[in-house]
Amino acid sequence: MVDKILLENMMFYGYHGFMAEERRLGQRFAVSLAIGTDIRAAAEADKLDLSINYAVVYAAVKEIVEGPPFMLLEALTERIAAVVLDMGAATVRVTVKKLHPPMPLQMDFVAVEITRERP
């Protein structure tokens, strides 16, 4: 069984999007992660260095989302997944929400969600 560390609705301001206006003005993004990892050793020893430090994960996601723009949410989501897997996760589910898409439609958000695992 794989345990999970959850980080829900981390809020960032970024400049991602297909439309030039999105990359110029920016907008809010919410990112959620479900990090699959075996936490038994960390729990038994009560040692952070035996787990995945979610403060470090948060900082890495912040750097990605607030960093250079991606044209597509799909590319942004894949980058986040790759970095979290490199931190030692066995699996990761990443959801990236664009909270106010610049479209003449009524919706709360548009999102991309992926699940990836370490090879």
N, C-alpha and C positions, 0 to 999 in steps of 0.2 A: 504494500500500500504506500502511496506517495502522499506525504503531508503537504499542506499548502500554507504559504505566507501570503496574505492578502493586503494590497494597498489599493484603496478605493477612492476614486474621484480626486486624484491629485490635480490641482488647478495651476495652469501655466498660461502665459501670454506668448503667442508665437506668430510667425509670419508665413505660414504654410498655406498653399492653395494654388489651384490652377489659374485663377484669375489674378491679373496684375494688381488689382486693388487689394486683394487679400494679402499679398506679399508686401505691399506698401503700407497699409494701415494696421495689419495684424488683427488678431482676435483671440478669444479665450478658448482653451482646450482643456478637457478633463481626461485624465489617463488612469485606467485601472489595471492592476496586475494580479494574477493568481500564479504564484511562483511555486512550482512543484519541487519539493526537496525532502529528504529524510531528516527530520529534526530530532530524532531520538537521542543521538549522541550529545547534541547541544542541550537538550532538556535534562538528560541524566547528569551531565557535568555542570549544568547551569553556566555555560561559557559561550559568549557571543562569537568567539572566533571559530566555533564548530558549526555555526549557522550562517545564513546569508543575512548580512546587516542591512535592514531595510532603510536606514538613514543613508547608507552609501548608495543603495538602489535609487532612492528618491533623488539624490544629488545627480546621479548619472542621467536619469530621465529628464530632470530639469535642464541639464546642459544640452541634451538633444532637442527637446521641444523649444527651448528658448534660443537655440543656436541657429545655424544656417538653415534657410528655408528648403522645404521639399515641395515639389509641385503636387504630389498626391499623398493623401492620408495613408494609402497602402505602403508607400515607401517609408514614411515616418514610423508607422507601426512595425514594419519589418526591422528597422534599425534598432528600435527599442528592444524588440525580442532578441536580436542578436547580442546586444550588450548584456542583457540579463542572463542569457545562457552562458556567456563568457564569464560571468561572476560565479558560476557553479551550479546554477539551477538545472534540474533534470528536465523540467518542462516549464513553459510559461504560456499563459493566456494573456494577451494584451488587447485592451479595448481603448481606442482613441476616439473621443467625441469632439466634434467641432460644434460648439454650443450654439452659435448663432450663424448658421450658414447664410451667406449673402445671396439668397434666392427669394423670389416672390412667392414663397410657399409657407403654409402654416405648419411648423414642426418645432419640437424642442431642440433637436440636434440631429446630426448625421454622424454615423460612426463606422469604423472598421474594427473588426475583432478577428484575431488570428490565434491559433494555438501552435506552438513549435516545441520540438524536443531536441535535446542534444543528441548528435549522431553517436 
